[in-house]
Amino acid sequence: MPSATERAREVLENHGGTLRTGGALAAGIHLRTLYAMRDGGRIEQLARGLFRLAGLPPLGEPDLATVARRVPHAWRI
């Protein structure tokens, strides 16, 4: 059976490496696990309530990516 950290990593990978706190909680990931992963350098906190796997290539437009992830229906092209 995978550990809580392994399960959280799998969920993050399935969401493109970025996940909001609400999505993590809905997937059964405890806040304690997220914060332990952040403190251990496994994930980065991009903004309040927004986490990204560490080690991924840098974002070209980090501010745009943060806003788009936090407010997914705010963008129209």
Secondary structure, 3 states (H helix, E strand, C coil): CCCHHHHHHHHHHHCCCEEEHHHHHHCCCCHHHHHHHHHCCCEEEEECCEEEECCCCCCCCHHHHHHHHHCCCCCCC
